[in-house]
Amino acid sequence: DTGVSQDPRHKITKRGQNVTFRCDPISEHNRLYWYRQTLGQGPEFLTYFQNEAQLEKSRLLSDRFSAERPKGSFSTLEIQRTEQGDSAMYLCASSTGLAGVNEQFFGPGTRLTVL
Amino acid sequence: AQSVTQLDSQVPVFEEAPVELRCNYSSSVSVYLFWYVQYPNQGLQLLLKYLSGSTLVKGINGFEAEFNKSQTSFHLRKPSVHISDTAEYFCAVNTGGFKTIFGAGTRLFVKA
């Protein structure tokens, strides 16, 4: 399978715990995006990487959230001291070519439930 | 700032009937417009996009959309739907940067 993969697909955690999600983009894609999707809403932009550089981070992203993309390949999204409001689907997407113009390829998402 | 409004949260329709999913956007600059589809337990996938040129855009699975600049709309249509078209559809806008803004989605439910 050469698509975008995400791991784990589901995560249940207790409030206050830390969680980390992984995204493996399509191998030749230099652009990587993280989104959050809550019930009844569309994907909401969180952060963007071009190769290994994190170029933009949404103001919605609190200091408890951090993302990395070492070596410009896979990416991780960590949430520290989780809160119930963090419960959502976390989506990763990748693309190549011109930003904003080319198709983004999405992974299946990681569903986080914070108890 | 850009925004996207999908006017219907749910659209029920009978199989083989036509369907239109409505999308309006707001932007002070030129936009690129997209429709994505999300099937259950799958990631979003691109149906079609408008970048420039002809305002009628054809996509996969028999869908098409028309860009109307004066009405700031990008409605999605299909002349005859199938059960397999049951999914959530997202309209999205981008102004040429890396940030794409998505609408809240329209759930299309095709009934036999």
Chai-1 contact restraints between the chains, C-beta under 6 A:
chainA,res_idxA,chainB,res_idxB,connection_type,confidence,min_distance_angstrom,max_distance_angstrom,comment,restraint_id
A,Q41,B,A104,contact,1.0,0.0,6.0,A-B,restraint_1
A,G42,B,F90,contact,1.0,0.0,6.0,A-B,restraint_2
A,G42,B,F102,contact,1.0,0.0,6.0,A-B,restraint_3
A,G42,B,G103,contact,1.0,0.0,6.0,A-B,restraint_4
A,G42,B,A104,contact,1.0,0.0,6.0,A-B,restraint_5
A,G42,B,G105,contact,1.0,0.0,6.0,A-B,restraint_6
A,P43,B,F102,contact,1.0,0.0,6.0,A-B,restraint_7
A,F45,B,K99,contact,1.0,0.0,6.0,A-B,restraint_8
A,Y48,B,F98,contact,1.0,0.0,6.0,A-B,restraint_9
A,A99,B,F98,contact,1.0,0.0,6.0,A-B,restraint_10
A,G100,B,N94,contact,1.0,0.0,6.0,A-B,restraint_11
A,G100,B,G96,contact,1.0,0.0,6.0,A-B,restraint_12
A,G100,B,G97,contact,1.0,0.0,6.0,A-B,restraint_13
A,V101,B,Y32,contact,1.0,0.0,6.0,A-B,restraint_14
A,E103,B,L46,contact,1.0,0.0,6.0,A-B,restraint_15
A,F106,B,G43,contact,1.0,0.0,6.0,A-B,restraint_16
A,F106,B,L44,contact,1.0,0.0,6.0,A-B,restraint_17
A,G107,B,G43,contact,1.0,0.0,6.0,A-B,restraint_18
A,P108,B,G43,contact,1.0,0.0,6.0,A-B,restraint_19
